Amino acid sequence: MGSNDRKAKLSVVDYIKTDRELLIATVDLLLHILKKQREMEIDKPVIIERLSTIFSDFETNFSELIETDKKLSEELRIWEYKIYEYEKEKNVSVLRQLINEGYLTFTEIERYVVCPVCGLPSIRALFICPFCGSFKVNTTEIVQHTVCGYTDAKVKFWSKDELVCPSCGLRVKEEDLKILGRIFICENCYRTFRNPLIRFECLNYNTTLHSPKYKFDPLESKVRKIYGYNITKKGERLIFSDTILIDALSLLLSSYPDVIIFRGEDTKNFMEETFKIKELEFSAIIIKGTKAVALDVVGEEAIPFLVKAGVVSKISMIYLLIVHPDSLRTLADLEKMYSNVRIVNALDLSLDKLKDLVVSILSN
């Protein structure tokens, strides 16, 4: 591997491994996007929902918005993660880093208006009469009475519960009216107009940043963008190269006493010293007491792991395979063939699930 290739492969890993929470969040994010991308059309960008649950260290007021307006969050359900740099160097957006390194691509999906003071998107538009300033504005049809030719807003034809022509005084049936278009009408001054004034009202009544029913003009509003993300082939290779995934798992297991983790060359030494098997290397071997789990992360090349499973089947060790969805069919029968082999679809995993699975195996 050339120096440039090595740099491209390791740059994100080197960057994020300095921050425990950042590394774990990045792996969860990549697995989340890959899963959603596979569930949908392969080229359709994934809209990340409530990303604050993953990136708890970022945008602290984001989670506060969810708490203060749960109904809105349930209706909206779509939240974008802002892509920009924060004050501290370590808080540079993970998404931006992954995009810059070529692990993700992104597309702008849509935009929505937010309150310029509190930043919440729970706002409503108000139509204002340009003549009297009333908010009692509605839309109505412009109609023509086919008998006498009188033309006006339809609401002006209503007299109590029936239609009466204001010009000729005849009772009017719906079929006697020709619809010419639609227009706005003020129910306060009864003037009609095509272009009302527009004001926004923020529905966030829990904030101390502004008064309840805070109103603002369109030119004062802020526009927020929603992005969709796709994981690239390079991003898939990062996840299934095992480096970043095992790094994150190792961090999660570091809080468990008596758990020992071997990586890379150390797994070969362990296999030779413990089982007298030479030149057999795994992504990791995790040990607690007398229990051991050999773990491999399987990308699109699945054949070598068939051979390894056969070797491991003869010793007292669980062999756990985290498998790329495209390799599942190749390895599907291993669990039936060997009682100590466990196959896990990477798209069914989060890091917490993987940690719990490993801990469960070591505890039984």
Beta strands, then each sheet from edge to edge (+ up, - down):
strand 1: 46-47
strand 2: 104-114
strand 3: 123-128
strand 4: 137-145
strand 5: 151-153
strand 6: 158-159
strand 7: 162-163
strand 8: 177-186
strand 9: 192-193
strand 10: 197-202
strand 11: 215-216
strand 12: 222-231
strand 13: 259-263
strand 14: 284-288
strand 15: 291-298
strand 16: 318-323
strand 17: 341-345
sheet 1: 1+ 12- 2+
sheet 2: 3+ 10- 11+
sheet 3: 5+ 4- 8+ 9-
sheet 4: 6+ 7-
sheet 5: 13+ 14- 15+ 16+ 17+
end
